[in-house]
Amino acid sequence: MPIAEMLTTDLVKTIESVGDQAKGHFNAMIETAFQYRRHQSDITMAMTDNSKSAVESVIRLSAFSVNFARKLVEHEASAVKKFASVKSPTDLLQVQGDYVRSSINLFVTELTASTSRFVDTVGEMTAERWPIATAKASVAA
C-alpha cells in the first residue's frame, strides 16, 4: 500500500474517531443540560413550597400583631377614661401608677408571647420545610 493511501486512510480514521468523540461529548452535554434543567425545576418547586410556608407564617404572626394592636387600643382607651375621671392630684398619681404598671405588664406579656410564637414558627419552618429544599438542592449539585 502506498504511503499516500496509508496517510489518507489514517487521516480518515482519525477524523471519524474525532467526529465520534465530538458527537459523544455533544450528547453528554445535552444530557447534562437536561439533568440541570430537571434539578433546577426541583429546586424551584422546593423554594415555592418554602415560600408558601413562609407566607403562611407571616400571615399567622401578623394576625397576632393585629390582636395585640387591638388590646393596646383598648388599654389606651381605658386609660383615657380613667385619667378623665380624676378628681384630685392623689387620684392622678394613683391612676398614673396603675397605667404604667398595666402598660409594662401588657408589653411584657406580648413580648413573651410573640417571642415564643416567632421561635415556634421558625422551628416549624426549619424542621419541616428546609430539609426538603436542602435535599432537592443537594441532588441538583
Secondary structure, DSSP 8 states (H G I E B T S, - for coil): --HHHHHHHHHHHHHHHHHHHHHHHHHHHHHHHHHHHHHHHHHHHHHHHHHHHHHHHHHHHHHHHHHHHHHHHHHHHHHHHHHHT--SHHHHHHHHHHHHHHHHHHHHHHHHHHHHHHHHHHHHHHHHTHHHHHHHHHHH-
